[in-house]
Amino acid sequence: MSDKIRAVIVDDEETAIDNLCFELKKYQWISVEGVARNGKAGIRLIEKEHPDLLFLDVELPDMLGMDVAIKVHEMQNWNMHIIFYTAYNKYLIDALRNYAFDFLLKPVDPQELAVALERLQTADGEKDSNNFLSDMNRGGEKSFMVVTSMGDLRVLRVSDIGYFRYVSDRKIWEVALTNGSFIPLKRNTRAENLCGYDPAFVQIHQSYIINMNYLLMVQGGQCIMYPPFNNVEELLVSKKYRKEMMERFCQL
C-alpha cells in the first residue's frame, strides 16, 4: 500500500481508544478518520468513510466484533483490512490466529502494532478483506464466536452444535455440543441472535433452537435427531414454531 491509509476504530473502551490513537500518530501514512463506540454506530461510520483499515474490538456493548465484520462484508464494495483487538488472554488470541485473523492484545503493544502494520504495508494483494470470512468457513463450514456466561470467547463450528436450550431458572441459553458438554452463554443472549448465526439454526420452541442438519424426523411433535443427539427427548416442537420449522425441514 503506497497511499495514505484511512483508518477507523470501533471500540467502547476510552482508554484503549486513546492508547491506540496515540500509537497510530507515530505513523504518518495512517489517518484516523473516526471512532465509534458500539457496533451499530461502527457500521454507520464504516459505511460513510469506506476506510482502508478497521480496528475492531472483539466484544462491543451491543454485538460482537465478528457480527460487525459480517454485516460490513454484506455491504462492502471496497478493499478493507480488519485488525481485531481484545483484552482476552494471549492463548485465545493464538487460537483465533489459526483462522487467519489479524489480532492485537489490549493494551496495544507498540511492537505488536508495528508488526501488524508492517504486514499490512507488505501485503501482496492475495489476502483481501474477504479472507477473514473464507478462513472462518474453511471446507465450506461456517465458524463463529460466542460469549460464555463467564465472559470467555469460544469459536464454534456449526457442526459442533446440536441445539440450544433456554434454562429458565438461570435465565440463560446453553449450547449443546457434540462432545456431550453444554456451554452457558452470556445472560443477554437472545433467540434471534442464535438463529442469526446460521440458517441451520431454527427455533422449535420458546426454549429450544435446533441445528437442522442433525434433524432426522419429527415424530409425534418430538424432534428425532441424528447421533450423537439421538437420545435427546426434550426437543418438542410447539405449535407456534411448527409451520416454519417443517418448511425449513422440507427444504433440506
C-alpha positions, 0 to 999 in steps of 0.5 A: 500500500503506497497511499495514505491509509484511512483508518477507523476504530470501533471500540467502547473502551476510552482508554484503549481508544486513546492508547491506540490513537496515540500509537497510530500518530507515530505513523504518518501514512495512517489517518484516523478518520473516526471512532465509534463506540458500539457496533451499530454506530461502527457500521454507520461510520464504516459505511460513510468513510469506506476506510482502508483499515478497521480496528475492531474490538472483539466484544462491543456493548451491543454485538460482537466484533465478528457480527460487525465484520459480517454485516460490513462484508454484506455491504462492502464494495471496497478493499478493507483490512480488519485488525481485531483487538481484545483484552482476552488472554494471549492463548485465545488470541493464538487460537483465533490466529489459526483462522487467519485473523489479524489480532492485537492484545489490549493494551496495544503493544507498540511492537505488536502494532508495528508488526501488524502494520508492517504486514499490512504495508507488505501485503501482496494483494492475495489476502483481501478483506474477504479472507477473514470470512473464507478462513472462518468457513474453511471446507465450506463450514461456517465458524463463529464466536460466542460469549460464555456466561463467564465472559470467555470467547469460544469459536464454534463450528456449526457442526459442533452444535446440536441445539440450544436450550433456554434454562429458565431458572438461570435465565440463560441459553446453553449450547449443546455440543457434540462432545456431550458438554453444554456451554452457558452463554452470556445472560443477554443472549437472545433467540434471534441472535442464535438463529442469526448465526446460521440458517441451520439454526431454527427455533422449535420452541420458546426454549429450544433452537435446533441445528437442522442438519442433525434433524432426522424426523419429527415424530409425534411433535418430538424432534428425532435427531441424528447421533450423537443427539439421538437420545435427546427427548426434550426437543418438542416442537410447539405449535407456534414454531411448527409451520416454519420449522417443517418448511425449513425441514422440507427444504433440506 
